[in-house]
Amino acid sequence: MKSHLIDLFKLKLMYDKDSKKDWLGGAVTAALGAGAVTSFAISRGQHPLLALGITAIAVTATLLIDHYLPKN
């Protein structure tokens, strides 16, 4: 019984996090995702400043959506 309660507590800690407190993690994840796509675009001839702009827009959109999206 005790082991079951510990497992339940671990699951609650893992999945019940408030992502609004972790804006830095969201920004880094968005930047890595957008950076991977834009690095491919740079290799195909896109201007690097345009690629950085796309990455910045993706990070901004991610943070705004994360902030304003209602929590379940």
N, C-alpha and C positions, 0 to 999 in steps of 0.2 A: 504494500500500500504506500509506503514511504517513497519507494522508487518511482511509483506512478505519479505522485504529487510533485516530485522533483522534475520529472520529465515534462509535466504539464506547466510548471513554472518556467522551465527553459523555453518551451514553445511560446509562452506568453511574452517573454522577454525578447525573443527573436522576431516575432511577427507583430507585436503591438507597439512598435516604436513610433514616435511622433516625428515624421520626416520634416516638419516645419522647423524643428530645432536644428536640423542638420543641413542647413543651406549650403555649407561648404562642400559637403559630400555630393549634393545634387549638382552643384556647379562643376565640380571636378569630373563627375560622370558624364555630364552633358558635353563638357569640353573635350573629353577623350573620345566620345562617340562622334561628335562633329569634326574633331581634328583628324580622325581616321579617314572620314569621307573627303574632307577638304585636302588632305595630303595626297590622296589619289587624284583629285582635281588639279592640284598643282603639278603633279607629274604629267598630266595631260595638257598642260600649258596655261592653266588659269593663273591670273596675277595673285601673288601671295597676300597682298593687302585685301583683296576681295575675299580670299579664303579666310583670313582672320576676321573680317567683318561678318561672314556667314557663321563662323564659330561663335562670335560674340552675340549674334542674334539668337542662335540656338541656346546658348547659356541663359540669356535674358528670358527667352520664352519658357524655358524649363523652370526657372525660379519663379516666374509669375504664375505659371500653371500650378506649380507645387504650393504656392502661397494661397491662391484664391480658390483652388478646387476644394469643394466641401469634403470633410472627412466622413467616412462611413459611419 
